């Protein structure tokens, strides 16, 4: 009995080590490589070069801006939709789940060519507008945003809370803003984080719609430099993890949730 | 003109009629319970009063206004839910203040009234806690305070005690009644628990299958149930079929045993009727026997000790009969298998339609 358990735990450690190696070795290799810009010694030269390049800041800011716009638009669009489906149209739930799966089925290249075809001549001349880029990003982020909001809605007794607020005199906008949104903070944050990560690393849309975004910049750098792309990759990893940590911290401080209820 | 009126209210869902032919007049300050099994339409009726459901036909009037089409957020009715439905992201004090904030009550008055409510439910010390940090009973008291702080015209409670354990249920029940009396709020209370309905209500509405079976004071409902359902749903009841022998004299036959009831007006000679008998109306004690009482000799089948009462199950012909005796130290508890004589006055027999 004891022996069996010991061997079981040895197996699980082996699988864990294999899984961890799968992620850690490439990452370690990238870090190691990025530090070898100077022959024969470890240095931060590649990092300095990246940070010195004004395009790094510009593209990073541009993508961050776009991702913030995507997140805000997404919340405005998706929270009331998901809420309404929960409370009034539960039959539409499977339909909505199918729609949110579409971005996985339709490749980004196909989607962006479709957008260019439709929006490059009258009556809709939108190819040069950042609105189209945000809209396209929103499609990519839809599954993650919708699903995390949906999970959040399932985890609270949305109907009773709505009715309690109604009987106390609240109107629909008040209910959404003062009752529903605050209770979805954790799930919105996690959806927002994934959206942020997707938009920061997105290449296809930004490149084909010709925007100076972070993704195309990374691509450009990797075709012209040797050590800098690795440094850039490490920087973007660090930023992404920093964001995750920040969101974990933030959502832990949300009032009204038991300390263990973190990200869903 | 009653304070709250439901006139011919009917609610049809896609597959079934949930509520039908519902007529009720509630006076101001009255405590009314809707009592019935699950699925009898009591919650649907409550939700129609609250405005969460709309009657298919019929009218709901409140204080002389037709409110049938008025949305729930304009009805000024406080609602307490079985699941408490406190806002998880707000402290106890903020939960109570919610309705006042919505109504744009000045901050100073809000603070004063929330303070009064916290004192009323004796939770001043927990004002800054969040719902997940307090017990179920405390949460439901906060929910009650949140519902009454807006000074609702009607307070609606939907099985508010069902999720709580027995002890807290009892103490909170007393508290709800005391607060309701103190504030004089017209209250509708939905429950499937007859004990709650009896101990709280001025009047009880017994419901079954979407219809009202009987409306009356707890005393009337228990002692003079008007339908077989009302009789069997409240309290424990022995019901057996009988044949009328002499309607005017109240003579009936049950499995070849002659019994006497009050005069029967609803059935004629030879007709089948149902007779109901409350277990506590039957006596095993010789000293409680009076002239003209029905007397039966039966065999004891089973004895259950239930604390304040002893329940004796006896066999009478083909029927099984329950007899409740108050538990006293000097009670002569019969033995299983023994023959005993039991008696009950003729007016203990309820002839059901």
Interface residues (C-beta under 8 A of the other chain):
Chain A: X156 X157 X160 X161 X163 X164 X165 X166 X167 X168 X169 X170 X171 X174 X179 X182 X183 X185 X254 X255 X256 X257 X258
Chain B: X50 X51 X52 X71 X72 X73 X74 X75 X76 X77 X78 X79 X81 X83 X85 X86 X87 X88 X89 X90 X91 X98 X99 X102 X103 X130 X131 X132 X143 X146 X147 X150 X156
